[in-house]
Amino acid sequence: MAGSDSLSELIEVFGEEAVRRSPSQLSKGEAWWAERYQWLKDSGYQLRPRYAPDWKPSWHRTKKSIFNSEDGVPTWHAHLLDAVRTSDGKFVMLKLLKFQSSNPSEAEVGRYEVEIGQKFSSEPLAADPSNRCVPIYDVLYPPNDDNSRILVMPLLRTLDDPQFDTIGEGVDFCDQIFVGLKFMHDNHVAHRDCSMINVMMEATSMFVGDWHPMNQNKTRDFAAYVKYYTRTQRPPRYYYIDFGYSRRYDPSTSDPREKVMIGGDDTVPEHQGNNPPPQNPFRTDIYCVGNVIRECLLNETRGFEFLVPLVAEMMHKDPKQRPSATEVVERFDNLTKGLSSWKLRSRVIYRGEDVFTNTLHGTTHWFRRVRFVLTRTPSIPKRSS
């Protein structure tokens, strides 16, 4: 019964065709990319072997397991596919947007994602150190298709994989996303979908070698499990992604109202009920970012209790009682400036850890801690750029 339930959940998330088809067959969405393999290569972006015109499954007629075959892993989301930028070998993510659709809101989402994404990726905003909006490297125009665009962005990871090692690493994460939210709001843009899935991590420097985009725990060639440094050793950058719901408002409007669009966070109080009235999207952003901290740190770990009052304010049921992004940054700075180096270097303990895991992680953490103290490595990660 459990297996049946798991299959049903996969089908609900990814679709029956994607789940039930043979790995030897490309999905309809994958075929779209494969048909444009050469055009993308000519444009400077090379897809994985699975999408090459002459692809033959590497596990056929061998003893090799499909689960250990790099080309046996399909993309789950047809509008997303990784690639290599041939000019420098950098791994990127391609995102297909449709400007003409039977669903008008889908077409609208595509237009805003290009417009706002390019705004934050252009100077002078691109160089602003507070900018935590995912950079758009390029916008591609598929041939013979005036209604589609492909955004080229960095290849990112989920924000909590690998796990946080120290309290200082969590403080750095909060600081980046709070400052990044203030940056957006200062530029009169409300994200409107700041859920946990839309905050990601650029962590290339943390890893020894390259990781596979469809299985983050494996190396690019699927030959081994990835090895990595802690965030303290190789600090990552966190980015807001997916600006399809985002909107820019007139600076003279102090309390803009927008029709409610349900994003990845369905707990927003002002979005409940049938046909909720238009809401101030900036206040909704505050709630959603507070909920990211709650889900990622407060619910999953011990040690971040000092954040509880701020998160409670951010998630206040009454939107008018929530602090602004500027106030969030100020209150966060006041909460953390008094934290000792001892506290910041403390290990993040994840709820549910057994005795063996706790002992093992605790021992290795102490060795790292002593080394960081001796080498004067900052207790809150500091990026070189």
C-alpha positions as CSV (number, residue, x, y, z in Angstrom):
1,M,0.0,0.0,0.0
2,A,2.9,2.4,0.9
3,G,4.4,1.9,-2.6
4,S,1.1,2.6,-4.2
5,D,0.7,5.8,-2.2
6,S,4.3,6.9,-3.2
7,L,3.5,6.2,-6.9
8,S,0.3,8.2,-6.6
9,E,2.2,11.1,-5.1
10,L,4.8,11.1,-7.9
11,I,2.1,11.0,-10.5
12,E,0.4,14.0,-8.8
13,V,3.6,16.0,-8.8
14,F,5.2,15.1,-12.1
15,G,2.3,13.7,-14.2
16,E,1.5,10.1,-15.2
17,E,3.4,10.2,-18.5
18,A,6.6,11.3,-16.8
19,V,6.4,8.7,-14.1
20,R,5.3,5.6,-16.0
21,R,7.4,5.9,-19.2
22,S,10.5,3.9,-19.8
23,P,13.8,5.8,-19.0
24,S,14.9,4.8,-22.5
25,Q,12.2,7.1,-23.9
26,L,12.2,10.9,-23.9
27,S,9.1,12.6,-22.6
28,K,7.3,15.1,-24.8
29,G,9.0,17.9,-23.0
30,E,12.4,16.3,-23.3
31,A,11.9,15.8,-27.0
32,W,11.3,19.6,-27.4
33,W,14.8,20.2,-26.1
34,A,16.4,17.3,-28.0
35,E,14.9,18.7,-31.3
36,R,16.8,21.9,-30.6
37,Y,20.1,20.3,-29.5
38,Q,22.1,21.5,-32.4
39,W,20.6,25.0,-32.3
40,L,21.4,25.3,-28.6
41,K,24.9,24.1,-29.3
42,D,25.4,26.6,-32.0
43,S,24.1,29.2,-29.5
44,G,26.8,28.2,-27.0
45,Y,24.9,25.8,-24.8
46,Q,25.4,22.0,-24.9
47,L,22.9,19.6,-23.5
48,R,23.7,16.3,-21.8
49,P,24.2,13.2,-24.0
50,R,20.6,12.0,-23.3
51,Y,19.4,14.8,-25.6
52,A,21.9,14.4,-28.4
53,P,20.5,13.4,-31.8
54,D,22.4,10.0,-31.8
55,W,21.7,9.1,-28.2
56,K,21.6,5.5,-27.3
57,P,21.0,4.5,-23.7
58,S,24.5,3.6,-22.2
59,W,23.1,0.8,-20.1
60,H,21.7,-1.2,-23.0
61,R,23.3,-4.6,-23.5
62,T,25.6,-4.0,-20.5
63,K,25.6,-5.1,-16.9
64,K,25.5,-1.4,-15.9
65,S,22.5,-0.5,-13.8
66,I,20.3,2.3,-15.1
67,F,20.5,3.8,-11.6
68,N,24.2,4.3,-12.1
69,S,23.9,5.7,-15.6
70,E,24.0,9.4,-16.0
71,D,21.9,9.4,-19.1
72,G,19.2,7.3,-17.4
73,V,18.0,10.3,-15.4
74,P,15.2,12.3,-17.1
75,T,14.3,15.9,-16.3
76,W,11.2,15.9,-14.2
77,H,10.2,19.4,-15.2
78,A,9.8,19.9,-19.0
79,H,10.4,23.6,-18.9
80,L,13.8,23.3,-17.2
81,L,17.0,21.7,-18.4
82,D,20.6,22.0,-17.5
83,A,23.4,22.7,-20.0
84,V,27.1,23.5,-20.3
85,R,28.1,27.0,-21.5
86,T,30.7,26.1,-24.1
87,S,32.6,29.3,-23.9
88,D,33.8,28.6,-20.4
89,G,32.5,25.2,-19.3
90,K,30.1,26.7,-16.8
91,F,27.0,24.7,-15.9
92,V,23.8,26.6,-16.4
93,M,20.1,26.1,-16.2
94,L,17.8,26.8,-19.1
95,K,14.2,27.8,-18.5
96,L,11.6,27.7,-21.2
97,L,8.9,30.4,-21.1
98,K,5.8,30.5,-23.2
99,F,4.3,33.9,-24.2
100,Q,1.3,32.4,-25.9
101,S,-0.8,29.9,-24.1
102,S,-4.4,28.7,-23.7
103,N,-3.9,29.8,-20.1
104,P,-3.6,33.7,-20.2
105,S,-2.0,33.8,-16.7
106,E,0.8,31.5,-17.9
107,A,1.6,33.8,-20.8
108,E,1.6,36.8,-18.4
109,V,4.0,35.0,-16.0
110,G,6.5,34.5,-18.9
111,R,6.5,38.2,-19.9
112,Y,7.0,39.4,-16.3
113,E,9.8,36.9,-15.6
114,V,11.8,38.2,-18.5
115,E,11.2,41.8,-17.8
116,I,11.9,41.8,-14.1
117,G,14.7,39.2,-14.3
118,Q,16.5,41.3,-16.9
119,K,16.0,44.5,-14.8
120,F,17.8,43.0,-11.9
121,S,20.5,41.5,-14.1
122,S,21.3,44.9,-15.8
123,E,23.6,47.6,-14.5
124,P,23.7,49.3,-12.1
125,L,21.4,46.9,-10.2
126,A,23.4,43.8,-11.2
127,A,26.5,45.1,-9.4
128,D,24.7,46.1,-6.2
129,P,26.1,43.9,-3.4
130,S,22.6,43.6,-1.9
131,N,21.2,42.1,-5.0
132,R,20.1,38.5,-4.4
133,C,17.9,38.1,-7.5
134,V,19.1,35.2,-9.7
135,P,21.2,36.6,-12.6
136,I,20.0,36.2,-16.1
137,Y,23.0,35.4,-18.2
138,D,21.3,35.3,-21.6
139,V,17.8,35.3,-23.2
140,L,17.5,32.9,-26.2
141,Y,14.9,33.1,-29.0
142,P,14.0,29.7,-30.3
143,P,13.9,29.6,-34.1
144,N,10.5,29.8,-35.8
145,D,8.8,30.5,-32.4
146,D,8.0,34.1,-31.6
147,N,6.1,33.1,-28.5
148,S,8.9,31.4,-26.5
149,R,12.0,32.5,-24.7
150,I,14.7,30.6,-22.9
151,L,16.3,32.2,-19.9
152,V,19.9,31.1,-19.1
153,M,20.7,31.2,-15.4
154,P,23.2,29.7,-13.0
155,L,22.8,26.1,-12.0
156,L,21.5,26.3,-8.4
157,R,20.8,23.8,-5.5
158,T,18.1,23.6,-2.9
159,L,19.1,26.0,-0.1
160,D,19.4,23.4,2.7
161,D,21.5,20.7,0.9
162,P,24.1,20.2,2.2
163,Q,22.8,20.9,5.7
164,F,23.9,23.9,7.7
165,D,26.9,23.1,10.0
166,T,27.0,26.1,12.3
167,I,24.7,28.8,13.7
168,G,26.9,31.4,11.9
169,E,26.1,29.8,8.6
170,G,22.4,30.1,9.3
171,V,22.9,33.7,10.3
172,D,24.6,34.4,7.0
173,F,21.7,32.7,5.1
174,C,19.1,34.9,6.9
175,D,21.2,38.0,6.4
176,Q,21.4,37.4,2.6
177,I,17.7,36.7,2.1
178,F,16.6,39.6,4.3
179,V,19.0,42.0,2.6
180,G,17.9,40.6,-0.8
181,L,14.2,41.2,0.0
182,K,14.9,44.8,1.1
183,F,16.8,45.3,-2.2
184,M,13.8,44.1,-4.2
185,H,11.3,46.2,-2.1
186,D,13.6,49.3,-2.3
187,N,13.3,48.9,-6.1
188,H,9.5,48.8,-5.8
189,V,9.3,45.1,-6.8
190,A,7.3,42.6,-4.9
191,H,8.2,39.0,-5.5
192,R,4.8,37.6,-4.6
193,D,6.0,33.9,-4.4
194,C,8.8,33.9,-1.8
195,S,8.3,30.3,-0.8
196,M,11.1,27.9,0.1
197,I,11.3,26.4,-3.4
198,N,12.0,29.9,-4.7
199,V,15.1,30.6,-2.6
200,M,18.0,28.6,-3.8
201,M,21.8,28.4,-3.4
202,E,24.7,28.9,-5.7
203,A,27.3,26.6,-4.2
204,T,29.7,25.7,-6.9
205,S,32.7,26.5,-4.8
206,M,31.6,24.3,-2.0
207,F,31.9,21.1,-4.1
208,V,34.9,19.0,-5.0
209,G,34.1,18.5,-8.7
210,D,30.7,18.9,-10.3
211,W,27.4,17.5,-9.1
212,H,24.6,16.2,-11.3
213,P,21.6,18.5,-11.6
214,M,19.0,15.6,-11.5
215,N,20.7,14.0,-8.5
216,Q,22.5,16.5,-6.3
217,N,24.2,13.8,-4.3
218,K,26.0,12.3,-7.3
219,T,29.0,13.5,-9.3
220,R,28.3,14.7,-12.9
221,D,29.3,11.3,-14.3
222,F,27.3,9.3,-11.6
223,A,30.5,7.5,-10.7
224,A,30.5,8.5,-7.0
225,Y,28.9,10.6,-4.3
226,V,29.8,14.2,-4.2
227,K,32.2,15.6,-1.6
228,Y,31.9,19.1,-0.3
229,Y,33.2,21.8,2.0
230,T,31.1,23.5,4.7
231,R,29.6,26.9,4.1
232,T,32.1,28.3,6.6
233,Q,35.0,27.1,4.4
234,R,33.4,28.0,1.0
235,P,30.5,30.5,1.5
236,P,27.6,30.2,-1.0
237,R,25.3,32.8,-2.3
238,Y,21.5,32.6,-1.9
239,Y,19.2,33.8,-4.7
240,Y,15.5,34.5,-5.1
241,I,14.3,32.8,-8.3
242,D,11.1,32.7,-10.4
243,F,9.9,36.2,-11.0
244,G,6.8,35.2,-13.0
245,Y,4.4,36.5,-10.3
246,S,6.5,39.5,-9.5
247,R,5.4,43.1,-10.2
248,R,6.9,46.5,-10.0
249,Y,4.8,49.3,-8.5
250,D,4.7,53.1,-8.8
251,P,7.1,54.5,-6.1
252,S,4.4,57.0,-5.2
253,T,1.9,54.3,-4.2
254,S,2.5,53.7,-0.5
255,D,0.0,50.8,-0.1
256,P,-0.4,49.0,-3.5
257,R,-3.1,46.3,-3.8
258,E,-2.9,43.3,-6.1
259,K,-5.2,40.5,-6.9
260,V,-4.2,37.4,-4.9
261,M,-2.2,34.7,-6.7
262,I,-1.6,31.6,-4.7
263,G,2.1,30.6,-4.9
264,G,4.2,28.0,-3.2
265,D,3.2,29.1,0.3
266,D,-0.5,28.4,0.8
267,T,-0.5,29.4,4.5
268,V,-0.6,33.1,3.9
269,P,-3.5,34.4,6.2
270,E,-4.8,37.0,3.8
271,H,-5.0,34.5,1.0
272,Q,-7.4,32.2,2.8
273,G,-11.1,31.8,2.0
274,N,-13.0,32.2,-1.3
275,N,-12.1,35.1,-3.5
276,P,-10.0,37.1,-1.0
277,P,-9.8,40.9,-1.8
278,P,-6.7,42.4,-3.3
279,Q,-3.8,42.6,-0.9
280,N,-0.5,44.5,-0.4
281,P,2.0,42.1,-2.0
282,F,5.0,43.6,0.0
283,R,3.5,42.5,3.2
284,T,2.8,39.1,1.8
285,D,6.5,38.8,0.9
286,I,7.4,39.5,4.5
287,Y,5.2,36.7,5.7
288,C,6.5,34.2,3.2
289,V,10.2,34.9,3.9
290,G,9.5,34.6,7.6
291,N,7.9,31.2,6.8
292,V,11.0,30.1,4.9
293,I,13.1,30.8,8.1
294,R,10.5,28.9,10.2
295,E,10.4,25.9,7.9
296,C,14.1,25.7,7.2
297,L,15.6,26.6,10.5
298,L,13.2,26.8,13.4
299,N,11.2,23.7,12.6
300,E,14.1,21.5,11.6
301,T,16.9,22.5,14.0
302,R,17.8,23.6,17.5
303,G,19.9,26.7,18.2
304,F,18.1,29.4,16.3
305,E,15.6,30.3,19.0
306,F,16.8,33.9,19.0
307,L,15.0,34.3,15.7
308,V,11.6,33.3,17.0
309,P,10.4,36.8,18.0
310,L,11.4,38.3,14.6
311,V,9.8,35.4,12.6
312,A,6.6,35.8,14.7
313,E,6.4,39.5,13.8
314,M,7.0,38.7,10.1
315,M,4.3,36.1,10.1
316,H,1.7,38.2,12.0
317,K,-1.8,37.3,11.0
318,D,-2.6,41.0,10.4
319,P,-0.5,42.1,7.4
320,K,-0.4,45.7,8.7
321,Q,1.3,44.5,11.9
322,R,4.3,43.0,10.0
323,P,7.6,44.9,9.8
324,S,8.8,46.3,6.5
325,A,11.8,44.7,4.8
326,T,14.0,47.6,6.1
327,E,12.7,47.0,9.7
328,V,13.4,43.3,9.3
329,V,17.0,43.9,8.4
330,E,17.4,46.3,11.3
331,R,15.8,44.0,13.9
332,F,17.8,41.1,12.6
333,D,21.0,43.0,12.9
334,N,20.1,43.9,16.5
335,L,19.3,40.3,17.3
336,T,22.6,38.9,16.0
337,K,25.1,41.6,16.8
338,G,25.3,40.4,20.4
339,L,25.8,36.7,19.5
340,S,29.2,35.4,20.8
341,S,31.7,33.7,18.6
342,W,31.1,30.6,20.7
343,K,27.4,30.7,19.8
344,L,28.0,31.4,16.1
345,R,30.5,28.5,15.9
346,S,28.1,26.1,17.6
347,R,26.9,23.1,15.6
348,V,23.4,23.1,14.1
349,I,21.6,20.1,15.6
350,Y,18.9,18.7,13.4
351,R,15.8,17.4,15.1
352,G,15.5,13.6,15.0
353,E,19.2,13.0,15.1
354,D,20.0,9.7,16.8
355,V,22.8,9.2,19.3
356,F,25.2,7.8,16.8
357,T,24.7,10.6,14.3
358,N,24.9,13.2,17.0
359,T,28.2,11.8,18.3
360,L,29.7,11.5,14.9
361,H,28.8,14.9,13.7
362,G,29.6,16.5,17.0
363,T,33.2,15.0,17.0
364,T,34.0,16.1,13.4
365,H,32.5,19.5,14.1
366,W,34.8,20.0,17.0
367,F,37.9,19.3,14.9
368,R,36.7,21.8,12.3
369,R,35.8,24.3,15.0
370,V,39.3,24.2,16.5
371,R,40.9,24.6,13.1
372,F,38.7,27.6,12.3
373,V,39.6,29.3,15.5
374,L,43.3,28.7,15.0
375,T,43.1,30.0,11.4
376,R,40.9,32.9,12.4
377,T,38.2,31.8,9.9
378,P,35.2,34.1,10.4
379,S,32.4,32.6,12.5
380,I,29.9,34.1,10.0
381,P,30.9,33.1,6.5
382,K,32.4,36.0,4.4
383,R,32.4,35.8,0.6
384,S,35.3,37.3,-1.2
385,S,33.0,38.9,-3.7
